[in-house]
Amino acid sequence: MVNHLYNINNKVLIIGVTLLISFGWLMYQSGLLLLWIEDEQYGHGLMVLGLLGYVLYRRRDTLEVTSSHSSWFSIFLSSLALLIFIIGAASGISVVRMYSIWVFMLAIVFAIGGWTLFRKLIVPMFIIFLLIPLPAPLGPSLTANLQLISSKLGVWVIRLFGGIVYLEGNVIEMGNVKLLVAEACAGLRYLFPLMSMGAIAGYIMHAPLWMRWLIFLATIPVTVFMNSFRIGVTGLLSEKWGTSHTEGFLHFFEGWVVFVAALIVLVLIAWVLIKFIPGKPSLWRVFAVENKPGASLSPVQADSINWIAKNTIIYMIVALVLAATSSTYLATRSQAVIAHKPLSSFPLVLGEWRANESSLPTSVVAVAGASEYYYSDFRSSKNEKINVYISYYKSQRYGQIPHSPKVCIPGDGWVIKAVTPVVLNDRNGKPFTANRLVTTKQGSTVIAYYWLKQGRKMYSKEALARLDLIRISLLENRTDGALIRLVTNLTPGESEHDADKRLRKLSQNLVSVLSDFVPD
């Protein structure tokens, strides 16, 4: 027997309210709700959820399910979501908890209507998935790439209007004016909201599938171009009136103007596309929210429905409560304090190498977010020079993680030529793999060795380090870690082999004392 989802009685209402309260509590515990309220990049989350709710309400007559539900699969998904949430809470990786919320949503969908309802809600579930932050290091890597693209196109806009500009990575120079295209201007602030709007437009659009996909995918180039136009205009205004207008209200206002302009461009693209639809329907008719434009909704039937099997809903509510309760306990759990020497007391002499310590700009320190850092140029008796940077994080919870040089280096105008593994030895002679990075800029070549250290283990892959963070958090109740980077310039006529030789020599001296400052 087929039942309509909106035929509810008091029993279903109680079930729905209980689920809603439990789910809302869990969303708050995960940090997802606060993210949608406070974060600028994901502040569109509640608006998109509201739009989706309105669309699904208007299309409620099409959301039909059979009396057979996927109870066991729903229980499996609920158990999986509970496990993911506990892992995220224990490790302090908030994005893991946020993804568990999405899995809980899937469990509810399958409990209500099984595969039948899931197929009807694939697009809304995908849109909700876009409202969750990308995990590290994928998020920072995407941001860095968008920064570079935005910077290049922004310079093109400036030159288009006669401006004289020089670009070095994400730094735009125009005479005495120097602008840094920061992460906030990289495009993500517009990209995800516009992608969500494009996905909703494609979902409700009455048009061929290719056209609906095109509307969604068009949001990417539209966002990048419009954001680059904003950067270009900002550069031109800064050149004429100074950089004061790029801060505060005007910067915020310019951002919203560009976003609205991007929406208008998206509507114009849709208007052009519907000209290819037979009969050339109006824009309003193509984007009518009802499943069939002009069709009236079916009246609400008097008979009630039994949405979810009793055992399934009880299990789901228990899983939601357990997840929220465990989160509260794990979040207040004190982290183990690992004794170590401060990096401020790092040795000034390592074998034949002597240090000349210095400090990083405040803006760089703020972006890195490390608990402690060490920055120094070491010179050998042969006057060879290697820069050493160590950033130590007492806790990597809540997004405080080392930034990969692969993400940061291009922002200063350097071009990555090669990234290869290199095998080094720890203080006990045991080999471990680090990264060897070759970069160039204006004829200069730089070689860098870098790796991550968490406890006793060294990692060249950030993703593996993040996974191991879950292990050491659960088993050792610690989330500390560090990034170690050694950089040297190739002198004229020098081979890469010579640079590698001195990097290996200093790294061997460095790892012999590293565990005193970055504890095992």
C-alpha positions as CSV (number, residue, x, y, z in Angstrom):
1,M,0.0,0.0,0.0
2,V,1.3,3.5,-0.9
3,N,1.1,6.2,1.7
4,H,1.7,9.9,1.4
5,L,4.3,11.3,3.8
6,Y,2.2,14.2,4.9
7,N,-0.7,12.1,6.2
8,I,0.2,12.2,9.9
9,N,-1.5,11.6,13.2
10,N,-0.6,12.4,16.8
11,K,1.7,9.3,17.1
12,V,3.8,10.4,14.1
13,L,3.9,13.9,15.4
14,I,5.4,12.8,18.7
15,I,7.9,10.7,16.8
16,G,8.8,13.6,14.6
17,V,9.2,16.0,17.5
18,T,11.3,13.6,19.4
19,L,13.6,13.0,16.5
20,L,13.8,16.7,15.8
21,I,14.8,17.6,19.4
22,S,17.4,14.7,19.5
23,F,18.8,15.6,16.1
24,G,19.0,19.3,16.9
25,W,20.8,18.6,20.2
26,L,23.3,16.5,18.3
27,M,23.8,19.2,15.6
28,Y,24.6,21.6,18.4
29,Q,27.1,19.2,20.0
30,S,28.8,18.6,16.7
31,G,29.4,22.3,16.1
32,L,27.6,22.2,12.8
33,L,24.7,24.4,14.0
34,L,27.1,27.0,15.3
35,L,29.1,26.8,12.1
36,W,26.0,27.7,10.1
37,I,25.2,30.6,12.4
38,E,28.7,32.1,13.0
39,D,31.0,31.1,10.2
40,E,31.2,33.5,7.1
41,Q,31.9,30.7,4.6
42,Y,29.1,28.4,5.8
43,G,26.6,31.0,7.1
44,H,24.3,30.1,4.2
45,G,23.7,26.7,5.7
46,L,20.4,27.5,7.5
47,M,19.1,29.5,4.5
48,V,19.8,26.5,2.2
49,L,18.1,24.1,4.6
50,G,15.1,26.4,4.7
51,L,14.9,26.6,0.9
52,L,15.2,22.8,0.7
53,G,12.4,22.4,3.3
54,Y,10.2,24.7,1.3
55,V,10.8,22.9,-2.0
56,L,10.2,19.4,-0.4
57,Y,7.0,20.7,1.2
58,R,5.7,22.0,-2.1
59,R,6.6,18.6,-3.7
60,R,5.3,16.5,-0.8
61,D,2.8,14.8,-3.0
62,T,5.6,13.2,-5.0
63,L,7.4,11.8,-1.9
64,E,5.7,8.5,-1.7
65,V,7.0,5.4,0.1
66,T,5.9,1.8,0.4
67,S,5.0,0.2,3.7
68,S,8.2,-1.8,3.6
69,H,11.1,0.2,5.2
70,S,14.8,-0.5,5.3
71,S,14.8,-0.9,9.1
72,W,17.9,-3.0,9.4
73,F,19.9,-0.8,7.0
74,S,18.7,2.2,8.9
75,I,19.9,0.6,12.2
76,F,23.3,-0.1,10.5
77,L,23.6,3.5,9.4
78,S,22.7,4.8,12.8
79,S,25.3,2.6,14.4
80,L,27.9,3.7,11.9
81,A,27.0,7.4,12.5
82,L,27.3,6.8,16.3
83,L,30.7,5.3,15.8
84,I,31.9,8.1,13.6
85,F,30.6,10.7,16.0
86,I,32.4,9.2,19.0
87,I,35.6,8.9,17.0
88,G,35.3,12.6,16.0
89,A,34.5,13.6,19.6
90,A,37.4,11.6,21.0
91,S,39.9,12.9,18.5
92,G,38.6,16.5,18.5
93,I,38.3,16.5,14.7
94,S,35.0,18.5,14.5
95,V,34.5,17.8,10.8
96,V,34.3,14.1,11.5
97,R,31.4,14.7,13.9
98,M,29.8,16.9,11.3
99,Y,29.9,14.1,8.7
100,S,28.3,11.8,11.2
101,I,25.3,14.1,11.3
102,W,24.9,13.6,7.5
103,V,25.0,9.8,8.0
104,F,22.3,10.1,10.7
105,M,20.2,12.0,8.1
106,L,20.7,9.1,5.7
107,A,19.6,6.7,8.5
108,I,16.4,8.7,9.0
109,V,15.6,8.7,5.2
110,F,16.0,4.9,5.0
111,A,13.9,4.4,8.1
112,I,11.1,6.5,6.7
113,G,11.0,5.3,3.1
114,G,13.9,2.9,2.3
115,W,15.5,3.0,-1.1
116,T,12.4,4.4,-2.7
117,L,12.6,7.6,-0.7
118,F,16.4,7.7,-0.9
119,R,16.3,7.8,-4.7
120,K,13.9,10.8,-4.5
121,L,16.1,12.6,-2.0
122,I,19.5,12.0,-3.6
123,V,19.8,15.6,-4.8
124,P,18.7,17.3,-1.5
125,M,21.1,15.0,0.5
126,F,23.9,16.0,-1.9
127,I,23.1,19.7,-1.3
128,I,23.2,19.1,2.5
129,F,26.6,17.4,2.0
130,L,27.9,20.6,0.4
131,L,27.1,22.5,3.6
132,I,29.7,20.5,5.6
133,P,33.3,21.8,5.5
134,L,35.9,19.9,3.5
135,P,38.3,17.9,5.6
136,A,42.0,18.9,5.9
137,P,44.2,18.8,3.9
138,L,41.6,19.0,1.1
139,G,40.0,22.2,2.2
140,P,43.3,24.3,2.6
141,S,44.6,22.8,-0.7
142,L,41.4,23.9,-2.6
143,T,41.6,27.3,-0.9
144,A,45.2,27.8,-1.9
145,N,44.5,26.9,-5.5
146,L,41.5,29.2,-5.6
147,Q,43.7,32.0,-4.2
148,L,46.2,31.6,-7.0
149,I,43.4,31.6,-9.7
150,S,41.7,34.6,-8.2
151,S,45.0,36.5,-8.0
152,K,45.8,35.9,-11.6
153,L,42.4,36.8,-12.9
154,G,42.3,39.8,-10.6
155,V,45.5,41.1,-12.1
156,W,44.0,40.5,-15.6
157,V,41.1,42.8,-14.6
158,I,43.4,45.5,-13.3
159,R,45.4,45.4,-16.5
160,L,42.2,45.5,-18.6
161,F,41.4,48.9,-17.0
162,G,44.9,50.2,-17.6
163,G,46.4,49.5,-14.2
164,I,50.1,48.7,-13.9
165,V,50.5,45.7,-11.7
166,Y,53.0,43.0,-10.7
167,L,51.9,39.6,-9.3
168,E,54.0,37.4,-7.1
169,G,51.9,34.4,-5.9
170,N,49.0,36.0,-4.0
171,V,50.7,39.4,-3.6
172,I,49.5,42.1,-6.0
173,E,51.9,45.1,-6.2
174,M,50.9,48.4,-7.8
175,G,53.6,51.0,-7.1
176,N,53.4,51.8,-3.4
177,V,50.3,49.7,-2.9
178,K,50.6,46.0,-2.0
179,L,47.6,43.8,-1.6
180,L,47.5,40.2,-0.3
181,V,44.7,38.0,-1.6
182,A,43.9,36.3,1.6
183,E,42.0,33.0,2.2
184,A,38.8,34.9,2.8
185,C,39.0,36.3,-0.7
186,A,39.9,33.0,-2.3
187,G,36.4,32.3,-3.6
188,L,35.1,29.7,-1.1
189,R,33.0,32.3,0.6
190,Y,31.0,32.6,-2.6
191,L,31.6,29.2,-4.2
192,F,29.7,27.0,-1.7
193,P,26.7,29.2,-1.3
194,L,26.4,29.7,-5.1
195,M,26.9,25.9,-5.7
196,S,24.1,25.2,-3.2
197,M,21.8,27.7,-5.0
198,G,22.8,26.2,-8.4
199,A,22.1,22.6,-7.1
200,I,18.7,23.7,-5.8
201,A,18.0,25.4,-9.2
202,G,19.0,22.2,-11.0
203,Y,16.8,20.1,-8.7
204,I,13.6,22.1,-9.3
205,M,14.3,22.9,-12.9
206,H,11.9,21.3,-15.5
207,A,14.5,20.7,-18.2
208,P,16.7,18.0,-19.7
209,L,19.2,16.5,-17.3
210,W,22.3,17.9,-19.1
211,M,20.8,21.4,-18.7
212,R,20.3,21.0,-15.0
213,W,23.8,19.7,-14.5
214,L,25.1,22.7,-16.6
215,I,23.4,25.2,-14.3
216,F,25.0,23.5,-11.3
217,L,28.5,23.3,-12.8
218,A,28.3,26.9,-14.1
219,T,28.5,28.2,-10.5
220,I,32.2,27.3,-10.4
221,P,33.5,29.5,-13.2
222,V,30.9,32.2,-12.4
223,T,32.1,32.4,-8.8
224,V,35.8,32.4,-9.7
225,F,35.4,35.1,-12.3
226,M,33.1,37.4,-10.3
227,N,35.4,37.1,-7.2
228,S,38.4,37.9,-9.4
229,F,36.6,40.9,-10.8
230,R,36.1,42.1,-7.2
231,I,39.8,41.7,-6.5
232,G,40.6,43.6,-9.6
233,V,38.3,46.5,-8.7
234,T,39.6,46.5,-5.1
235,G,43.1,46.8,-6.5
236,L,42.2,49.8,-8.8
237,L,40.4,51.6,-5.9
238,S,43.3,51.0,-3.6
239,E,45.7,52.4,-6.1
240,K,43.7,55.6,-6.4
241,W,42.3,56.1,-2.8
242,G,44.4,53.8,-0.6
243,T,43.8,50.5,1.1
244,S,41.5,51.8,3.9
245,H,38.4,51.0,1.9
246,T,39.3,47.3,1.7
247,E,38.6,46.9,5.4
248,G,35.4,47.0,7.5
249,F,32.0,47.7,6.0
250,L,33.0,48.5,2.4
251,H,34.9,45.2,2.1
252,F,31.8,43.4,3.5
253,F,29.5,45.4,1.2
254,E,31.6,44.7,-1.9
255,G,31.4,41.0,-1.1
256,W,27.6,40.9,-1.0
257,V,27.4,43.0,-4.1
258,V,29.6,40.5,-6.0
259,F,27.6,37.6,-4.7
260,V,24.3,39.1,-5.8
261,A,25.9,39.9,-9.2
262,A,27.0,36.2,-9.4
263,L,23.4,35.1,-8.8
264,I,22.2,37.4,-11.5
265,V,24.7,36.0,-14.0
266,L,23.5,32.5,-13.0
267,V,19.9,33.5,-13.8
268,L,21.0,34.9,-17.1
269,I,22.7,31.6,-18.0
270,A,19.5,29.8,-17.1
271,W,17.4,32.2,-19.3
272,V,19.7,31.5,-22.3
273,L,19.5,27.8,-21.8
274,I,15.7,27.5,-21.6
275,K,15.6,29.0,-25.2
276,F,16.8,25.5,-26.3
277,I,13.8,23.8,-24.6
278,P,11.0,23.0,-27.1
279,G,8.1,25.5,-26.8
280,K,10.5,28.0,-25.1
281,P,8.6,28.1,-21.7
282,S,9.0,31.1,-19.4
283,L,11.7,31.3,-16.8
284,W,9.0,31.2,-14.1
285,R,7.4,28.0,-15.5
286,V,10.7,26.2,-15.8
287,F,11.6,26.9,-12.2
288,A,8.1,26.3,-10.7
289,V,8.6,24.5,-7.4
290,E,5.8,22.0,-8.0
291,N,6.9,18.8,-9.7
292,K,4.6,19.6,-12.7
293,P,4.2,23.3,-13.4
294,G,0.6,24.3,-13.0
295,A,-0.5,21.1,-11.3
296,S,-2.4,21.4,-8.1
297,L,-1.3,19.5,-5.0
298,S,-3.2,16.4,-3.9
299,P,-5.5,16.9,-0.9
300,V,-4.3,15.6,2.4
301,Q,-5.8,12.1,3.0
302,A,-7.6,11.5,6.3
303,D,-5.9,8.1,7.0
304,S,-2.7,8.2,8.9
305,I,0.6,6.5,8.1
306,N,3.1,4.5,10.2
307,W,6.3,6.1,9.1
308,I,8.9,4.0,10.9
309,A,8.9,0.7,12.7
310,K,8.8,1.2,16.5
311,N,12.0,-0.7,17.2
312,T,13.9,1.3,14.5
313,I,12.8,4.7,15.8
314,I,13.7,3.8,19.4
315,Y,17.1,2.6,18.4
316,M,17.7,5.8,16.4
317,I,16.7,8.1,19.3
318,V,19.0,6.1,21.7
319,A,21.9,6.4,19.2
320,L,21.3,10.2,18.9
321,V,21.3,10.6,22.7
322,L,24.3,8.3,23.2
323,A,26.2,10.4,20.6
324,A,25.4,13.7,22.2
325,T,26.1,12.4,25.7
326,S,29.5,10.9,24.7
327,S,30.4,14.2,23.0
328,T,29.8,16.1,26.2
329,Y,32.0,13.7,28.1
330,L,34.8,13.5,25.6
331,A,34.8,17.3,25.0
332,T,35.4,17.9,28.7
333,R,38.0,15.2,29.1
334,S,41.3,16.7,30.0
335,Q,44.1,15.9,27.5
336,A,47.3,14.2,28.7
337,V,50.1,16.7,29.3
338,I,53.3,15.6,27.6
339,A,56.4,17.0,29.1
340,H,58.9,18.5,26.7
341,K,61.4,21.3,26.4
342,P,60.1,24.6,24.9
343,L,61.2,25.4,21.3
344,S,62.6,28.7,22.6
345,S,65.4,26.7,24.2
346,F,66.2,24.8,20.9
347,P,70.0,24.3,20.6
348,L,71.9,27.1,18.8
349,V,74.5,24.6,17.7
350,L,73.8,21.3,15.8
351,G,77.1,19.6,15.0
352,E,79.0,22.0,12.7
353,W,75.9,24.1,12.2
354,R,75.2,27.4,14.1
355,A,71.9,29.1,14.3
356,N,70.9,32.7,13.7
357,E,67.3,32.8,15.1
358,S,64.6,35.2,13.9
359,S,60.8,35.6,14.1
360,L,58.0,35.3,11.6
361,P,55.5,38.1,10.8
362,T,52.5,38.3,13.1
363,S,50.1,37.5,10.2
364,V,52.0,34.3,9.3
365,V,52.1,33.2,13.0
366,A,48.3,33.8,13.3
367,V,47.5,31.7,10.1
368,A,49.8,28.9,11.3
369,G,48.1,28.8,14.7
370,A,50.9,26.8,16.3
371,S,51.3,26.7,20.1
372,E,55.1,27.2,19.7
373,Y,57.4,27.7,16.7
374,Y,61.1,27.8,16.0
375,Y,62.5,29.7,13.0
376,S,66.2,30.0,12.3
377,D,68.9,30.1,9.7
378,F,71.7,27.5,10.3
379,R,75.1,28.1,8.8
380,S,77.8,25.4,8.5
381,S,81.6,25.9,8.8
382,K,81.6,26.0,4.9
383,N,79.1,28.9,5.0
384,E,76.2,26.7,3.8
385,K,72.8,27.9,4.8
386,I,69.6,26.0,5.7
387,N,66.5,27.6,7.2
388,V,64.8,25.5,9.9
389,Y,61.1,25.9,10.8
390,I,59.4,23.8,13.5
391,S,55.7,24.4,14.4
392,Y,54.5,22.5,17.4
393,Y,50.8,22.1,18.3
394,K,50.0,21.0,21.9
395,S,46.5,20.1,20.6
396,Q,45.3,19.5,17.1
397,R,41.6,19.6,18.0
398,Y,39.2,22.0,16.4
399,G,41.1,22.6,13.2
400,Q,44.5,23.6,14.6
401,I,46.8,21.5,12.4
402,P,50.1,22.1,10.6
403,H,49.9,23.8,7.2
404,S,51.6,21.9,4.4
405,P,54.4,23.8,2.6
406,K,52.7,22.6,-0.7
407,V,49.8,24.9,0.2
408,C,51.7,27.9,1.6
409,I,54.7,28.1,-0.8
410,P,52.8,28.9,-4.0
411,G,51.2,31.9,-2.3
412,D,54.5,33.7,-2.2
413,G,55.0,33.3,-6.0
414,W,57.1,30.1,-5.9
415,V,56.3,27.4,-8.5
416,I,56.5,23.7,-7.4
417,K,58.6,21.7,-9.9
418,A,58.7,18.4,-8.1
419,V,57.4,16.6,-4.9
420,T,59.2,13.3,-4.3
421,P,59.8,11.1,-1.2
422,V,63.1,11.1,0.5
423,V,64.3,8.6,3.1
424,L,65.9,9.9,6.3
425,N,66.9,8.3,9.6
426,D,65.5,9.1,13.1
427,R,67.6,9.3,16.2
428,N,67.7,5.5,16.6
429,G,68.8,5.0,13.0
430,K,65.3,3.8,11.9
431,P,64.4,5.1,8.4
432,F,61.4,7.2,7.8
433,T,60.0,8.9,4.7
434,A,59.9,12.7,4.3
435,N,58.9,15.0,1.4
436,R,61.4,16.6,-0.9
437,L,60.0,19.7,-2.5
438,V,61.7,21.6,-5.4
439,T,60.4,25.1,-6.1
440,T,61.6,27.9,-8.4
441,K,61.0,31.7,-8.7
442,Q,62.7,34.1,-11.0
443,G,65.6,31.8,-11.7
444,S,66.1,30.8,-8.1
445,T,65.7,27.2,-7.0
446,V,64.9,26.0,-3.5
447,I,64.9,22.5,-2.1
448,A,62.9,21.7,1.0
449,Y,62.6,18.6,3.2
450,Y,59.5,18.4,5.5
451,W,57.6,15.9,7.5
452,L,55.0,15.6,10.3
453,K,55.7,14.1,13.7
454,Q,53.0,12.8,16.0
455,G,54.3,10.9,19.0
456,R,57.0,8.4,17.9
457,K,55.8,8.4,14.3
458,M,57.0,10.5,11.3
459,Y,54.6,11.1,8.3
460,S,55.1,12.4,4.9
461,K,51.4,12.1,4.0
462,E,49.1,14.5,5.8
463,A,46.0,12.3,5.4
464,L,47.8,9.4,7.2
465,A,48.8,11.7,10.0
466,R,45.2,12.8,10.4
467,L,44.1,9.2,10.6
468,D,46.8,8.4,13.2
469,L,45.6,11.4,15.2
470,I,42.4,9.4,15.9
471,R,44.4,6.5,17.1
472,I,46.7,8.4,19.5
473,S,43.7,10.4,20.8
474,L,41.7,7.3,21.6
475,L,44.6,5.2,23.0
476,E,47.0,7.8,24.4
477,N,44.6,10.8,25.1
478,R,46.8,13.2,23.2
479,T,46.6,15.1,20.0
480,D,49.9,17.0,19.9
481,G,52.1,17.1,16.8
482,A,54.5,19.1,14.7
483,L,55.6,20.1,11.3
484,I,59.4,20.1,10.6
485,R,60.7,21.9,7.5
486,L,64.3,22.4,6.2
487,V,64.9,24.8,3.3
488,T,68.0,25.6,1.3
489,N,68.8,27.7,-1.8
490,L,70.8,26.4,-4.7
491,T,73.8,28.7,-5.2
492,P,74.9,29.5,-8.8
493,G,76.5,26.5,-10.4
494,E,75.5,24.2,-7.6
495,S,73.8,20.8,-8.2
496,E,70.7,19.5,-6.4
497,H,72.9,16.7,-5.2
498,D,75.0,19.1,-3.2
499,A,71.9,20.7,-1.7
500,D,70.5,17.3,-0.8
501,K,73.8,16.4,0.9
502,R,73.7,19.3,3.3
503,L,70.0,18.9,4.0
504,R,70.6,15.3,5.0
505,K,73.5,16.2,7.2
506,L,71.6,18.9,9.1
507,S,68.4,16.7,9.3
508,Q,70.5,14.0,11.0
509,N,71.7,16.4,13.6
510,L,68.2,17.9,14.1
511,V,66.4,14.5,14.6
512,S,68.9,13.6,17.3
513,V,67.5,16.3,19.6
514,L,64.0,16.7,18.1
515,S,62.2,14.4,20.5
516,D,63.3,16.6,23.4
517,F,61.1,19.5,22.0
518,V,58.5,17.5,20.0
519,P,57.9,14.6,22.4
520,D,57.6,11.0,21.5
